[in-house]
Amino acid sequence: MTVDLAPGYSSEHYDAMQPVNLLHDEVRQRRETGYDVDELVREANRTDPADRQAVLDLVDRLSLAARLPGWQYVEPDDLADIEETLTAVPEAIPVPETELADKIHAAWLGRIAGCNVGKPVESGNYWTSDRIRAYLTLADAYPLRDYVPVLDPMPDGFRLTDCWPETTRGNVQGSARDDDIDYAILALHLLETHGAALRPEHVGVAWTRLFPIGQVFTAERAAYLNLVNGFTVPEVARRRNPYREWIGAQIRGDVFGYVHAGDPWSAARLSYQDAALSHVGNGIYGEMWAAALVAAAFTASSPREVVERASAVVPPRSRLAEALRDVLELAASGSTWEAALRAIQERYGHYSWVHTINNAAIVAAALLWSDGDYATGVGRVVMSGWDTDSNGATVGSVLGVLTGTKHLPEHLVAPLEDRTRSALFGFDNSRISDLADRTVRLAVRGPE
């Protein structure tokens, strides 16, 4: 029987600047990856949580914990080691240049609209799938196929996130700022600057120059702190970073797929350089998978083909690969989306609502049960809960590529007014069409 941490260490803030958060979340991360930390937990329970240095010392000592017998997964961090685990990487399929511009424009629009759809209910511990369904039912908006409506007065037991005045139905006038959009804009800038020579160190320099630390979260904030304290790769991702397998990297992968349209492995391989700054293991695989997912969509005939081809870049004996296989098997068995969602929640709900594995599973499910329809896919992934805006962005990106601009819902795209806010210095109020045009230029010539 495991030893529980004392209440003084419990936290839902996931803030790398708070030692009590770091300790609580590092204990969780270590246990999820098969390590014995009980003795250090006992010591933590004898330590004053207000003693910052003592708590940080305990965080550092957790890295020395021994793995328990019976760990069955193989989850390498190095790119060469990752590739060695793969049976075969997906082949590249050329995309006609005449199709690229429209699909890339649709991908940007789809990503940004999908992100905004999910933002008002982005708080996975509070906005569970049951609470989302109850709210939408009261609002006569279930199943969700539009921006989340606002009920006035707001019924007891419900509260939308603070961004609701600019992300709810009838209130969207240009895209709200969000890190899921910031990272896509930054990826484009990085590829324009460094191309195929991109390395984690370049990403780190861009973060510290262009991002305020208050606008990056979980693994990215931990990595940012390590950068400004002089640590280098690979320690930037590993030191005092219990969020190193969470969703932060997965939300950064799409643009690598846009510029490697039809070539999932090249997209995944280049996205690794971004992911490895702040993540390890399944955190890295999440970004590689997201990049491959988008790249595969340019030539796929169905969402299932997209998910299957992208899954080939994930180490097959990893927990992420296991989860993706589970979802594909649920779809093959004829399960309904509702039954599949319950199964995913039962199997992977023990992870944080911003972990890679559980969120990737519901992204895959939303695509597989989308019938290739944008509003259905985005609506279902947002109704699934957990990281609603990140998942809405990823599903929206993929379905944007699959459907093209003509089949994107006008009621979701028109309110964006072709512009998006951004916390990146110098990139606020970017034109979405300009972002797409710049991406097309990279896709045509290839990142050099």
ABEGO torsion letter per residue (X at the ends): XBBBBBAAABBAAGBAABAAAAAAAAAAAAAAAGBBAAAAAAAAAABBAABAAAAAAAAAAAAABBBBBGBABBBBABAAAAAAABABBBBBBBBBAAAAAAAAAAAAAAAAAAAAAAAAABBAAABBAAAAAAAAAAAGAOBBABBBBBBOBBBBGBBBBAAAAAABBGABBEBBBBAAAAAAAAAAAAAAAAEAABBAAAAAAAAAAABBAAABBEAAAAAAAAAAAGBBOAAAAABGBAAAABAAAAAAAAAAAAAABGBAAAAAAAAAAAAAAABBEAAAAAAAAAAAAAAAAAABABAAAAAAAAAAABBAABAAAAAAAAAAAAAAAGBBAAAAAAAAAAAAAABBAABAAAAAAAAAAAAAAAGGBAAAAAAAAAAAEEBAAAAAAAAAAAAAAAAEAAABBAAAAAAAGGBBBBABBGABGBBAAAAAAAAAAAAAAEBX
